[in-house]
Amino acid sequence: MQTICLIHQPKRMKVPQPAIIANGLANPIDMDIDTITSEKQYNIPLKYRKMENLHIVFWLFKDISWCMFWRPLGIAMIFPTLIISIVIAYRTRQFMSELCHNLAITVWITANSYWMISEFLHFDEQMVLPGITFKHLAMIPFSIGILILAFYYLYWKPKHKNALDSL
């Protein structure tokens, strides 16, 4: 079952009715052109769009809770936010651009959640190694996200220039 589809759909543009010129041909400037150009369109099924929108709500509640230091709500919001981001990444796995960006979002949420928990539980400033605190460990998933996007933009996309999902 394909969940998300890329389709090739013409861009439609209406212009005034054709004007007949001396040689009997329509003036190309005034023609009713059905298809002037073609564009690739990315369509997301409505049920997936609703899930993505709900994901944003959970994410905002998580970050607001972090900002306001509402520990129980902040920690509780990690689970729906992270789970939905994983589901979104799984559902878009057939399109490399979507998969890479959604995996980067998932590791970003992971890093962000770890950082939030480290502040909530007051171990963020404790040293792991000289000059490195527990909060700095959030750089591991943040860096993984950067590496995923670097793979996509520097390696995969240049090698697949004509792929429909090369956004």
C-alpha positions in Angstrom: 0.0 0.0 0.0 1.5 3.3 -1.1 0.8 6.0 1.5 2.3 9.1 -0.1 2.4 9.7 -3.8 4.3 12.0 -6.1 2.4 12.7 -9.3 3.2 14.5 -12.4 0.4 17.0 -12.8 0.3 19.9 -15.3 0.0 23.4 -14.1 -3.1 24.9 -15.7 -3.3 28.5 -16.8 -6.3 30.2 -18.5 -5.7 33.1 -20.9 -8.2 34.8 -23.2 -9.7 33.0 -26.2 -7.5 32.6 -29.3 -7.3 35.6 -31.6 -7.1 34.9 -35.3 -4.2 36.6 -37.1 -3.7 37.2 -40.8 -2.3 33.8 -41.6 -5.2 32.0 -39.9 -3.2 30.8 -36.9 -4.0 31.7 -33.4 -1.8 34.4 -31.8 0.3 32.4 -29.3 0.1 35.2 -26.7 -3.7 35.1 -26.6 -4.2 31.3 -26.9 -6.2 29.3 -24.4 -3.3 27.2 -23.3 -4.3 24.1 -21.4 -0.8 23.2 -20.2 1.9 25.9 -20.2 4.3 24.0 -18.0 4.5 20.8 -16.0 5.3 20.6 -12.3 5.8 17.8 -10.0 3.4 17.8 -7.1 3.8 16.0 -3.8 0.5 14.9 -2.3 0.0 13.7 1.3 -3.1 11.8 2.2 -5.4 13.7 4.5 -5.1 11.2 7.4 -1.3 11.6 7.3 -1.6 15.4 7.2 -3.8 15.3 10.3 -1.2 13.2 12.1 1.5 15.6 11.2 -0.6 18.5 12.4 -1.3 16.7 15.7 2.4 16.0 16.0 3.1 19.8 15.9 0.5 20.3 18.8 2.3 17.7 21.0 5.7 19.1 20.1 4.6 22.6 21.1 3.1 21.4 24.4 6.4 19.6 25.1 8.5 22.7 24.4 6.1 25.1 26.3 6.3 22.7 29.2 10.0 22.8 29.1 10.0 26.6 28.9 7.6 26.9 31.8 9.3 24.1 33.7 6.2 21.9 33.9 8.0 18.6 34.4 5.2 16.1 34.3 3.5 17.5 31.1 6.9 18.0 29.4 8.0 14.5 30.0 4.6 13.1 29.1 4.6 15.0 25.8 7.9 13.3 24.8 6.1 10.0 24.1 3.4 11.1 21.6 5.8 13.6 19.9 8.5 11.0 19.4 6.2 8.1 18.5 4.4 10.2 15.9 7.7 11.4 14.4 8.8 7.7 14.1 5.5 6.7 12.5 5.8 9.6 10.0 9.4 8.6 9.1 8.2 5.0 8.7 5.3 6.0 6.4 7.5 8.1 4.2 10.4 5.6 3.9 9.8 5.0 0.2 10.9 8.6 -0.6 14.5 9.3 0.4 14.0 13.1 0.8 11.1 12.6 3.2 12.8 9.7 5.0 16.0 11.7 5.6 14.2 14.8 6.8 11.8 12.9 9.0 14.6 10.9 10.6 16.5 14.2 11.2 13.3 15.5 12.9 13.1 12.3 15.0 16.7 12.6 16.3 16.2 16.3 16.8 13.2 15.6 19.1 15.3 12.9 20.8 18.1 15.4 21.5 15.7 18.0 22.5 13.9 15.7 24.9 17.1 14.5 26.5 18.2 18.1 27.0 14.8 18.9 28.6 15.0 15.9 30.9 18.6 16.8 31.9 17.4 20.3 32.9 14.2 19.0 34.7 16.2 16.5 36.7 19.1 19.0 37.3 22.0 16.9 35.9 22.5 19.1 32.9 25.5 20.9 34.4 27.2 17.9 35.9 30.4 17.0 34.2 30.8 13.8 32.1 34.4 14.6 31.1 36.4 17.8 31.7 34.6 20.6 29.7 31.7 18.3 28.8 28.4 18.4 30.7 25.5 15.9 30.4 23.6 18.6 28.5 26.4 18.5 25.8 25.5 14.8 25.2 22.5 16.1 23.3 25.0 17.0 20.6 25.2 13.3 19.7 21.6 13.0 18.3 21.8 16.6 17.0 25.0 15.5 15.1 23.3 12.4 13.8 20.5 14.5 12.3 23.1 16.7 10.6 24.8 13.6 9.2 21.6 12.2 7.9 20.8 15.5 6.0 24.4 15.7 4.8 24.1 12.2 3.4 20.9 13.2 1.6 22.1 16.6 0.2 25.8 15.8 -0.5 25.6 12.2 -1.6 22.1 10.9 -2.4 20.5 13.9 -4.1 23.4 14.6 -6.5 23.4 11.0 -7.6 19.6 10.9 -8.1 18.9 14.2 -9.8 15.9 12.9 -11.8 14.3 11.1 -8.9 10.7 12.2 -8.2 11.4 12.5 -4.5 14.6 14.6 -4.9 13.1 17.8 -3.3 
